[in-house]
Amino acid sequence: MNLYFHGHDYKYAAEQMLLTLFPQERPVYPDHPPAAGADRLVLTLEEGDNGRLTARADLLFQGRRAAGEDTGCWTGGALERDRTAQRVLKMAFYRAGTRLLGREPPWGALTGVRPVKIPTRAMAAGASRGETRRRLVEDYRVSPGRAELAMDCADASLKAAASLKPDELSLYIGIPFCPTRCAYCSFVSADVSRTLRLLPPFVDLLLEEVDMAAAMLKAQGFFIRTVYIGGGTPTTLSAPQLDALLARVRERCDLSRCTEFTVEAGRPDTITAEKLAVLRRWGVDRVSVNPQTMEDHVLSAMGRAHTADDIRRAFALVREAGFPCVNMDLIAGLPQDTVAGFCASLDEVLSFGPENITVHTLALKKGSRLLGDGSGPAPALPPAEAVDEMLSYAWRSLRAAGQRPYYLYRQKYMSGSFENVGWSVPGWENLYNICMMEELHTILSLGGGGITKLIDPVTGHIQRLSNPKYPHEYLQSREKLRSIKAQTAAFLAAGKE
């Protein structure tokens, strides 16, 4: 779609709303006037007296035309004006777009990946729950169901934030290896069948990085509140490799304040009784067994090399090993899935009685087979209406089973512009997930593809430091890893001043 701006140059705000309303369109910025009949958005910003900003949108799409307008006032500095300008421009575009389309998206005019931050901040500043929910529905046009999801997750975020101390952070360790690559996946992970030779040196360097991190945290007087080992699939490592890694974390890091220790077992084809015994021996108290679906034909379509029976056996092994908390993931919108198939999968997962169930919406990620990565034809996907039915069934069933939503986030190019939601039996909310998604405190990340997020608790400013993505690059990065630890140390020290 051709985009034309008058009185401003807020490309990002316009592009976010374009993605929300017209996900199939991409922004184009012509250097010539609009051609007659061409799809276009003309977005104008004017400033009047007393800081009043007025935004107007004139939209032409597929031969139909609509207009939208919004106003707002700013009284503070440049930052407040900037935020007000972006908000009114988005709302003007939103009003024009929804009038033309004849419908509103489930998250209304909210375009960010962390919608829970809005109600969390409002209630932290003193707004009542009812007032905050009203603002989501009336000001941001969020559907009542999504507003209730956001409010529940905001409650969990506020409770989590109150439990954190200034000298605590979370530790993430990334294991970028998987037995095979799923059709929906764009994560940086290596197929073990082709990269077995990289596993031993990768683990050796990761142990060194654990030592670097432990020494740095000790010097700065910081404590680890949660540990999360993800990937990829961490249980792609052998039992001896897992033993070496967990032993090093336990021996070198001060975990005296650690209240949860998660390992994504994830793929049932990597789960063995021997590996689970190693995890329990070193104090892991939460694992993930992630079926995504219990339909064999859908597992095959998404590139999994296991069956639903393998998932059932893996879950039984996890329970026999004595883990107090188990998470299971499902994805709504997988290729060849149906509403009936998704509902049956959820019913069976609920029958297992896991403490956490995460319901994802399929995201169409660049570099995945679903968007055509060259490995074969892109598979057909369920329509947005079917995905909506899947998610609605999940809400009803999970609430009826006593689970409550505790964190959520959105991604670009999600089917139907929906969301990912973590559900929990009360008391078993995963603190790491809340801290990561709501950016409550610093996340120190180790391993391949790990991204350290340095979060200033006063200003909310975030600095990201990225480990090399690919295993072969990680193996050449010892000095960069040291540099990241030095930058982290300087950030933590500055925060204490």
C-alpha positions in Angstrom: 0.0 0.0 0.0 1.2 3.5 -0.9 1.7 5.7 2.2 1.8 9.5 2.1 2.5 11.7 5.1 1.7 15.4 5.7 3.0 17.2 8.8 5.0 14.3 10.2 7.2 11.3 9.4 6.0 8.6 11.8 6.6 5.7 9.6 6.8 3.1 12.4 3.4 4.0 13.8 1.7 3.8 10.4 3.4 0.5 9.5 2.4 -1.1 12.8 -1.3 -0.2 12.1 -0.9 -1.3 8.5 0.3 -4.7 9.7 -2.7 -5.0 12.1 -5.4 -4.0 9.7 -4.0 -5.2 6.3 -1.4 -7.9 7.2 -1.1 -8.9 3.5 0.1 -5.4 2.5 3.6 -3.9 2.7 4.4 -0.2 3.0 5.5 1.7 -0.1 6.7 5.3 0.0 6.3 6.7 -3.5 8.1 9.9 -4.6 5.2 10.9 -6.8 1.5 11.9 -6.2 -1.1 9.2 -5.8 -2.3 7.7 -9.1 -6.0 7.7 -9.6 -7.6 4.6 -8.1 -4.3 3.3 -6.6 -4.5 1.8 -3.0 -3.2 4.5 -0.7 -3.2 6.0 2.8 -2.8 9.7 3.3 -2.0 10.4 6.9 -2.0 14.0 8.1 -1.0 15.6 11.4 -1.8 19.1 12.4 -1.0 21.0 15.7 -3.4 23.6 17.0 -3.6 25.8 20.2 -2.8 24.4 23.7 -0.9 21.4 22.4 -3.9 19.9 20.5 -2.8 17.4 17.8 -5.3 16.3 15.2 -4.7 13.4 12.9 -6.7 12.6 9.8 -6.5 9.4 7.6 -7.8 9.2 4.1 -7.8 5.6 2.9 -8.5 4.1 -0.5 -8.3 0.3 -0.8 -9.5 -2.0 -3.6 -11.8 0.8 -4.9 -13.4 1.7 -1.6 -12.7 4.8 0.5 -13.0 5.7 4.2 -11.7 8.4 6.5 -10.8 8.6 10.1 -9.8 11.3 12.6 -8.5 11.5 16.2 -7.3 14.2 18.5 -5.2 14.5 21.6 -3.4 17.1 23.8 0.1 17.1 25.2 1.3 19.4 28.0 4.7 18.0 28.8 8.0 17.7 26.9 9.0 16.3 23.5 8.6 12.7 24.6 4.9 13.3 25.5 4.3 15.0 22.3 5.9 12.2 20.4 3.7 9.6 22.1 0.5 11.6 21.7 1.3 12.1 18.0 1.8 8.4 17.4 -1.4 7.5 19.3 -3.7 9.9 17.4 -2.1 8.9 14.0 -2.7 5.2 14.8 -6.3 5.8 15.9 -7.1 7.9 12.8 -5.7 5.1 10.6 -7.6 2.5 12.7 -10.9 4.3 12.4 -10.6 4.6 8.6 -9.4 1.0 8.3 -12.1 -0.6 10.4 -14.8 1.5 8.6 -13.6 0.2 5.3 -13.2 -3.4 6.4 -16.4 -3.5 8.4 -14.8 -5.3 11.4 -12.4 -4.7 14.2 -9.4 -6.9 15.1 -9.5 -8.8 18.4 -6.9 -6.5 20.0 -8.4 -3.3 18.6 -6.0 -0.5 18.0 -3.2 -2.1 20.1 -0.2 -2.9 17.8 2.5 -3.9 20.3 3.7 -7.4 21.2 3.1 -6.7 25.0 -0.4 -5.4 25.5 -0.4 -6.3 29.2 2.0 -3.4 29.9 -0.9 -0.9 29.4 -3.1 -2.2 32.2 -0.1 -3.1 34.4 1.2 0.5 34.3 -2.3 1.9 34.8 -3.0 -0.1 37.9 0.5 0.5 39.3 -0.2 4.2 39.0 -3.4 3.9 41.0 -6.1 3.2 38.4 -8.8 0.8 39.5 -9.3 -2.6 37.8 -12.6 -1.5 36.4 -11.3 1.8 35.1 -8.4 0.1 33.5 -10.5 -2.5 31.8 -12.9 0.2 30.5 -9.9 2.1 29.0 -8.8 -1.0 27.1 -12.3 -1.6 25.7 -13.4 2.0 25.0 -10.1 3.8 24.2 -8.2 1.1 22.6 -11.1 -0.9 21.1 -9.9 -4.2 22.6 -12.6 -6.9 22.5 -14.1 -7.7 26.0 -12.6 -11.2 26.0 -9.1 -10.0 25.2 -9.4 -7.2 27.7 -10.2 -9.8 30.4 -7.2 -11.8 29.3 -5.0 -8.7 29.6 -6.4 -7.8 33.0 -5.8 -11.3 34.4 -2.2 -11.2 33.1 -1.7 -7.7 34.5 -2.7 -9.0 38.0 -0.1 -11.7 37.7 2.5 -9.2 36.5 1.9 -6.8 39.5 2.2 -9.8 41.9 5.4 -10.9 40.3 6.9 -7.4 40.3 6.2 -7.1 44.0 8.1 -10.3 44.7 11.3 -9.2 43.0 14.3 -7.5 44.8 16.6 -4.9 43.2 19.7 -7.2 43.4 18.0 -10.1 41.5 17.9 -11.1 37.9 17.0 -14.2 35.8 19.4 -16.5 33.9 18.6 -17.9 30.5 20.7 -20.5 28.8 20.1 -21.2 25.1 20.8 -24.6 23.5 20.3 -24.0 19.7 20.0 -27.6 18.6 16.9 -29.7 17.7 16.5 -33.2 16.3 14.6 -31.9 13.3 13.2 -28.5 12.2 9.4 -27.9 12.5 7.6 -26.3 9.6 6.6 -23.2 11.6 10.1 -22.7 13.1 12.4 -19.8 12.3 14.4 -20.1 15.5 18.2 -20.3 15.2 18.7 -24.0 15.8 20.8 -26.7 14.2 19.6 -30.1 13.1 21.6 -32.5 15.2 21.8 -35.1 12.5 24.1 -32.7 10.6 25.9 -31.0 13.4 26.7 -33.6 16.0 30.4 -32.7 15.8 29.5 -29.2 17.1 27.8 -30.4 20.3 30.9 -31.3 22.4 32.8 -28.0 21.7 29.6 -26.0 22.1 29.1 -27.5 25.6 32.7 -26.9 26.5 32.5 -23.2 25.7 29.1 -22.9 27.3 30.6 -24.2 30.6 33.3 -21.4 30.3 30.5 -18.9 29.7 28.7 -20.1 32.9 32.0 -19.5 34.8 32.2 -16.0 33.3 28.7 -15.1 34.3 29.0 -16.6 37.8 32.2 -14.6 38.5 30.6 -11.4 37.2 27.4 -11.8 39.3 29.4 -12.6 42.4 31.6 -9.5 41.9 28.5 -7.3 41.4 26.6 -8.8 44.4 23.6 -10.0 42.2 21.5 -13.1 42.8 19.7 -15.4 40.3 16.0 -15.5 41.0 15.0 -17.9 38.1 16.8 -20.2 35.7 15.4 -21.1 32.3 17.2 -23.4 29.9 15.6 -23.2 26.5 16.4 -23.5 22.8 16.1 -25.2 20.4 15.6 -28.3 22.5 17.9 -28.5 25.5 17.3 -32.3 25.9 18.9 -32.8 22.5 22.0 -32.8 24.7 23.0 -36.3 26.0 22.6 -37.2 29.7 26.3 -36.7 30.4 26.3 -33.3 28.6 23.2 -32.2 30.6 24.9 -33.4 33.8 28.0 -31.4 33.1 26.0 -28.2 32.3 23.7 -28.4 35.3 26.5 -29.3 37.7 28.4 -26.3 36.5 25.4 -24.0 37.0 24.8 -25.4 40.5 28.5 -25.3 41.6 29.5 -21.9 40.2 26.3 -19.8 40.5 24.7 -18.6 43.8 21.2 -20.1 43.6 20.3 -19.4 47.2 17.4 -17.2 46.1 16.4 -19.2 43.0 12.7 -20.0 43.3 12.2 -21.9 40.0 14.5 -23.9 37.6 13.0 -24.7 34.2 14.3 -26.9 31.4 12.4 -27.2 28.1 12.4 -30.9 27.5 10.1 -30.0 24.7 10.3 -32.7 22.0 9.2 -36.1 23.3 11.7 -37.8 20.9 14.5 -36.3 23.1 13.1 -37.3 26.5 14.5 -40.3 28.3 14.4 -41.5 31.9 18.1 -41.1 32.2 18.0 -37.4 31.2 15.1 -36.7 33.5 17.0 -38.3 36.4 19.9 -35.9 35.7 17.5 -32.9 35.7 15.9 -33.9 39.0 19.3 -34.6 40.6 20.4 -31.0 40.0 17.2 -29.4 41.2 15.2 -28.7 38.1 11.6 -28.4 39.2 9.8 -27.4 36.0 10.0 -29.0 32.6 8.1 -28.6 29.3 6.7 -31.4 27.2 5.4 -29.7 24.1 3.1 -31.7 21.9 1.8 -28.7 19.9 -0.9 -31.2 18.8 -2.1 -34.7 19.6 -3.1 -35.4 16.0 -0.6 -37.6 14.2 -1.3 -36.3 10.7 -0.7 -32.7 11.9 2.5 -33.7 13.6 3.7 -35.2 10.3 2.6 -32.0 8.4 4.6 -29.8 10.8 7.8 -31.9 10.4 7.8 -33.7 13.7 9.4 -37.2 13.7 7.3 -38.6 16.5 3.7 -39.5 17.2 1.1 -38.7 19.8 1.9 -42.0 21.6 5.5 -40.7 22.1 4.0 -37.6 23.8 1.9 -39.8 26.1 5.0 -41.9 27.0 7.1 -38.8 27.6 4.6 -37.2 29.9 4.3 -40.5 31.9 8.1 -40.5 32.3 8.2 -36.9 33.5 5.5 -37.6 36.1 7.3 -40.8 37.2 10.5 -38.7 37.6 8.7 -36.5 40.2 8.8 -33.1 38.6 6.3 -30.9 40.6 5.5 -28.6 37.6 5.0 -29.5 34.0 4.2 -27.2 31.1 2.6 -28.4 27.8 2.3 -26.3 24.6 -0.4 -26.4 22.0 -0.6 -24.3 18.8 -3.8 -23.1 17.2 -3.7 -22.9 13.4 -1.3 -25.6 12.5 -1.3 -27.0 8.9 -4.0 -29.7 8.3 -5.5 -29.1 11.7 -9.2 -28.5 12.3 -11.3 -27.1 15.1 -12.3 -30.6 16.1 -8.7 -31.8 16.0 -7.4 -28.9 18.1 -10.3 -29.3 20.7 -9.5 -33.0 21.0 -5.8 -32.2 21.5 -6.6 -29.7 24.3 -9.0 -32.1 26.0 -6.4 -34.8 26.1 -3.7 -32.5 27.3 -6.0 -31.3 30.1 -6.6 -34.9 31.1 -2.9 -35.3 31.8 -3.2 -32.6 34.5 -0.2 -30.4 33.7 0.3 -27.3 36.0 0.9 -25.0 33.0 -0.6 -25.1 29.5 0.5 -22.5 26.9 -1.8 -21.9 24.0 0.1 -20.4 21.0 -1.4 -19.0 17.9 0.6 -20.0 14.8 2.9 -17.2 13.6 4.0 -17.0 10.0 7.7 -16.4 10.5 10.2 -15.4 7.8 12.5 -18.3 7.1 10.0 -21.0 8.0 8.6 -23.6 5.6 5.1 -22.2 6.2 6.2 -19.1 4.2 8.0 -21.1 1.6 11.6 -21.5 2.4 12.4 -23.4 -0.7 12.3 -26.8 0.9 8.8 -27.6 -0.5 5.4 -26.1 -1.1 3.9 -24.0 1.7 1.1 -26.0 3.4 -2.5 -24.8 3.6 -3.5 -23.4 7.0 -6.8 -23.1 8.8 -8.6 -19.8 8.2 -8.7 -17.1 10.9 -12.3 -17.9 11.8 -11.3 -21.5 12.6 -8.4 -20.3 14.7 -10.7 -18.0 16.6 -13.0 -21.0 17.4 -9.9 -23.0 18.6 -8.9 -20.2 21.0 -12.4 -19.6 22.3 -12.7 -23.3 23.1 -9.4 -23.1 24.9 -10.5 -20.2 27.0 -13.7 -21.9 28.1 -12.0 -25.3 28.8 -9.0 -24.0 30.6 -11.0 -21.7 32.9 -13.5 -24.6 33.6 -10.5 -26.8 34.5 -9.3 -24.2 37.1 -6.5 -22.7 35.1 -6.0 -18.9 34.8 -4.0 -16.8 32.2 -0.9 -15.3 33.7 1.2 -14.0 30.7 0.6 -13.3 27.1 2.3 -11.8 24.1 1.7 -11.2 20.5 3.9 -11.6 17.4 4.0 -10.2 13.9 2.1 -12.1 11.2 0.1 -14.1 13.7 -2.9 -16.0 12.3 -5.9 -13.7 12.8 -3.9 -11.2 14.8 -4.5 -13.2 18.0 -2.0 -14.0 20.8 0.0 -16.5 22.8 -1.3 -17.1 26.4 0.3 -19.0 29.3 -2.2 -20.6 31.6 -1.6 -21.9 35.1 -3.1 -23.7 38.0 -3.0 -21.0 40.6 0.3 -21.0 42.5 2.2 -22.5 39.6 2.7 -19.3 37.4 6.2 -19.3 35.8 8.0 -16.2 37.1 10.6 -16.3 34.4 8.0 -16.0 31.7 6.4 -13.0 33.4 9.7 -11.3 33.9 10.7 -11.9 30.3 7.5 -10.8 28.6 6.7 -7.9 30.9 10.4 -6.9 31.2 10.4 -6.7 35.0 14.1 -7.2 35.6 17.3 -8.0 33.8 17.6 -11.3 31.9 21.2 -12.5 31.6 21.4 -14.9 28.6 24.1 -17.4 27.8 24.6 -19.8 25.0 23.9 -19.7 21.2 21.4 -17.0 20.2 20.9 -15.8 23.8 19.9 -12.1 24.1 20.8 -10.4 27.4 18.2 -7.7 28.3 19.6 -5.1 30.7 16.6 -3.4 32.2 16.8 -0.2 34.3 14.1 -0.7 36.9 13.7 3.1 37.4 13.5 4.4 33.8 12.5 1.2 32.1 15.3 1.7 29.6 16.4 -1.6 27.9 19.7 -2.5 26.4 20.1 -5.7 24.4 23.3 -7.6 24.1 23.2 -10.6 21.7 25.3 -13.7 21.7 26.2 -15.1 18.3 23.2 -16.9 16.7 24.6 -20.0 15.1 26.6 -22.7 16.9 29.6 -22.4 14.6 29.7 -18.6 15.2 29.3 -19.1 18.9 32.3 -21.3 19.0 34.4 -18.4 17.6 33.1 -15.9 20.1 35.0 -16.3 23.3 36.1 -12.7 23.4 32.7 -11.3 22.5 31.2 -13.3 25.4 33.7 -11.8 27.8 32.8 -8.3 26.4 29.1 -8.9 27.0 29.8 -9.9 30.6 31.9 -6.8 31.1 29.1 -4.6 29.7 26.6 -6.3 31.9 28.8 -5.8 35.0 29.1 -2.1 34.2 25.3 -1.8 33.8 24.6 -3.6 37.1 27.2 -1.5 38.9 25.7 1.7 37.6 22.3 0.6 38.8 23.5 0.4 42.4 24.9 4.0 42.4 
